[in-house]
Amino acid sequence: MTHVPRRLSTPPFERSLLDWWADDYDHVFIALNPFFRVPGFSPETAAYGPMHFDREDLSPEEAVDTPPQRPNEAPEDFELLIKDSGTPVTWAEVQDKLGVRDREKFRRTVWLWTLESDRADCDGMIAGGLDQLAARGLYRPEEDIMPVIMEPQIHRFLTALGIEEVTLWNEWRDEQMTCPTECFARGEGPVTLPQSRVAAISCDSPRLLMAWTHDGVEGFICMSDEARRACPPESVFEGDYAGVATYPDWLNPPGFFDRVQPVFN
C-alpha cells in the first residue's frame, strides 16, 4: 500500500484535526456541503446520490451484483445540470426554515438523515421536516466526495488565492491528476478523475488541502496563514473553524470514541 503523506491524509477518529495537521497547516475550516436545488427537478422525480442499503438484506445475487437503479434515477447529465443551474442552499437557511433553535441537534440530524441512519439521536421532528423540504425539491448535501454544487464556489476560492492549477486526488490518494482552476467554473463539465470521484484537492503554493471523507457531509479546508489572509474560507463557504478539540467525526457526541489528547508544540 502506498504511503500517504500526512499533509494529504485525513486523521483517524481519535486524533483532533489541528493536532493531526499541526506540522503542515495553520488552520482547518470545516466547510459544510450545501443542500441544493435544481430547476425543474426534485429528489422524488430525479433521485441523486448514493443508495443506502444493508448488504445483509440482499439476496446472494444482489450482494455480488450492482444493485438495480432506482426507478426515478436522475438523468445521466444531471451533474452537469447541478453545476450549471443548481443553487446551493445553506444549512442555516434550512435550519431557519424549519424553525430549529438547537444548531448542534440540527446539524447532527442533517448528517444522519443524509446517511439514512436509524440512530436514536437522529431527531424525528427535524428529519420529518427535511423529508417535507425534499418533497418540494430540496436535495440532500452530497456525502463522501467533493460535491458538484460546490465547484463554482471552489473556483471562486482558488481564484481569490491566485491558484491557477491544483492536484486532484481520490479517496485512497493512489490516483491523482493535475487540473486547471478554470475547470471548476460554471460552463465547464463536472471535475472528476479518470477512474474515481474527487475526494481531495491540494496545492503547494500556497499550501492548501481540501479533503472530503467517507460518510462525511463536509470538507476540511486546511490552509496556511498566508492563504487565510488572502481569502478567508468563511467568505466563500458555510462552516466553522476547527478548535483544539475538534475531531474528524465532529458531528458525533464528544465521547463517542476514545480520543488521543492533542499535543501542540
Solvent accessible surface area in square Angstrom, and as a share of the most:
residue,aa,sasa,rsa
1,M,214,0.96
2,T,93,0.54
3,H,155,0.69
4,V,33,0.19
5,P,51,0.32
6,R,102,0.37
7,R,73,0.27
8,L,4,0.02
9,S,20,0.13
10,T,39,0.23
11,P,10,0.06
12,P,53,0.34
13,F,99,0.41
14,E,69,0.31
15,R,54,0.20
16,S,0,0.00
17,L,0,0.00
18,L,36,0.18
19,D,14,0.07
20,W,35,0.12
21,W,2,0.01
22,A,49,0.38
23,D,128,0.66
24,D,33,0.17
25,Y,13,0.05
26,D,78,0.40
27,H,34,0.15
28,V,3,0.01
29,F,1,0.01
30,I,6,0.03
31,A,1,0.01
32,L,4,0.02
33,N,0,0.00
34,P,10,0.06
35,F,0,0.00
36,F,1,0.00
37,R,89,0.32
38,V,4,0.02
39,P,91,0.57
40,G,85,0.82
41,F,64,0.27
42,S,18,0.12
43,P,29,0.18
44,E,109,0.49
45,T,98,0.57
46,A,3,0.02
47,A,10,0.08
48,Y,50,0.19
49,G,28,0.27
50,P,71,0.45
51,M,77,0.34
52,H,67,0.30
53,F,85,0.35
54,D,76,0.39
55,R,137,0.50
56,E,156,0.70
57,D,119,0.61
58,L,40,0.20
59,S,43,0.28
60,P,103,0.65
61,E,116,0.52
62,E,68,0.31
63,A,31,0.24
64,V,129,0.74
65,D,90,0.47
66,T,124,0.72
67,P,33,0.21
68,P,94,0.59
69,Q,141,0.63
70,R,55,0.20
71,P,145,0.91
72,N,49,0.25
73,E,58,0.26
74,A,16,0.12
75,P,58,0.36
76,E,185,0.83
77,D,75,0.39
78,F,3,0.01
79,E,46,0.21
80,L,75,0.37
81,L,54,0.27
82,I,0,0.00
83,K,0,0.00
84,D,60,0.31
85,S,49,0.32
86,G,2,0.02
87,T,75,0.44
88,P,44,0.27
89,V,11,0.06
90,T,56,0.33
91,W,3,0.01
92,A,61,0.47
93,E,103,0.46
94,V,3,0.02
95,Q,24,0.11
96,D,115,0.59
97,K,137,0.58
98,L,50,0.25
99,G,62,0.59
100,V,29,0.17
101,R,236,0.86
102,D,69,0.36
103,R,124,0.45
104,E,108,0.49
105,K,91,0.38
106,F,1,0.00
107,R,20,0.07
108,R,34,0.12
109,T,0,0.00
110,V,0,0.00
111,W,28,0.10
112,L,3,0.01
113,W,14,0.05
114,T,3,0.01
115,L,24,0.12
116,E,100,0.45
117,S,36,0.23
118,D,143,0.74
119,R,63,0.23
120,A,112,0.87
121,D,55,0.29
122,C,25,0.15
123,D,36,0.19
124,G,59,0.57
125,M,170,0.76
126,I,11,0.06
127,A,15,0.12
128,G,28,0.27
129,G,13,0.12
130,L,0,0.00
131,D,74,0.38
132,Q,112,0.50
133,L,5,0.02
134,A,14,0.11
135,A,49,0.38
136,R,149,0.54
137,G,7,0.07
138,L,1,0.01
139,Y,4,0.02
140,R,76,0.28
141,P,3,0.02
142,E,15,0.07
143,E,12,0.05
144,D,36,0.19
145,I,29,0.14
146,M,6,0.03
147,P,0,0.00
148,V,3,0.02
149,I,2,0.01
150,M,1,0.00
151,E,1,0.00
152,P,13,0.08
153,Q,23,0.10
154,I,0,0.00
155,H,36,0.16
156,R,128,0.47
157,F,0,0.00
158,L,0,0.00
159,T,77,0.45
160,A,56,0.44
161,L,16,0.08
162,G,59,0.57
163,I,8,0.04
164,E,149,0.67
165,E,100,0.45
166,V,4,0.02
167,T,30,0.18
168,L,0,0.00
169,W,30,0.10
170,N,12,0.06
171,E,83,0.37
172,W,159,0.56
173,R,21,0.08
174,D,99,0.52
175,E,32,0.14
176,Q,110,0.49
177,M,69,0.31
178,T,78,0.45
179,C,6,0.03
180,P,69,0.43
181,T,8,0.04
182,E,103,0.46
183,C,42,0.25
184,F,0,0.00
185,A,11,0.09
186,R,108,0.39
187,G,65,0.62
188,E,71,0.32
189,G,42,0.41
190,P,43,0.27
191,V,13,0.08
192,T,63,0.37
193,L,6,0.03
194,P,98,0.62
195,Q,156,0.69
196,S,33,0.21
197,R,89,0.32
198,V,2,0.01
199,A,1,0.01
200,A,0,0.00
201,I,0,0.00
202,S,9,0.05
203,C,19,0.11
204,D,102,0.53
205,S,94,0.61
206,P,16,0.10
207,R,88,0.32
208,L,1,0.00
209,L,0,0.00
210,M,1,0.00
211,A,0,0.00
212,W,6,0.02
213,T,32,0.19
214,H,125,0.56
215,D,59,0.31
216,G,7,0.06
217,V,0,0.00
218,E,6,0.03
219,G,1,0.01
220,F,1,0.00
221,I,2,0.01
222,C,0,0.00
223,M,0,0.00
224,S,21,0.13
225,D,61,0.32
226,E,102,0.46
227,A,1,0.00
228,R,80,0.29
229,R,179,0.65
230,A,60,0.46
231,C,9,0.05
232,P,52,0.32
233,P,0,0.00
234,E,87,0.39
235,S,79,0.51
236,V,24,0.14
237,F,9,0.04
238,E,44,0.20
239,G,20,0.20
240,D,50,0.26
241,Y,68,0.26
242,A,11,0.09
243,G,34,0.33
244,V,95,0.55
245,A,70,0.54
246,T,28,0.16
247,Y,23,0.09
248,P,14,0.09
249,D,11,0.06
250,W,55,0.19
251,L,11,0.06
252,N,12,0.06
253,P,42,0.27
254,P,114,0.71
255,G,71,0.68
256,F,96,0.40
257,F,77,0.32
258,D,132,0.68
259,R,51,0.19
260,V,70,0.40
261,Q,131,0.58
262,P,34,0.21
263,V,117,0.67
264,F,88,0.37
265,N,188,0.97
